Amino acid sequence: MNLCYYALEMASQLKEKGYQIALASSSVSRIVDALLASQDLLSFFDHKICGNQVELVKPAPDIYLKTLEKAN
């Protein structure tokens, strides 16, 4: 069984219930997008904020604050 099966199942259920799904990652966008696309997870995310989109990465709060801002 694909290890991402449960992630796909959970993301599907959350989307069906109207939840937004956001991702905050210290990795750069191209790597995050490639990994999510390879596991068919890319389309589930309403918002993705990556390390190259903020001035300071984890553990600084910048990435989390920007993700929350995007999700309103």
Secondary structure, 3 states (H helix, E strand, C coil): CCCCHHHHHHHHHHHHCCCCCEEEECCCHHHHHHHHHHCCCHHHCCEEEEHHHCCCCCCCCHHHHHHHHHCC
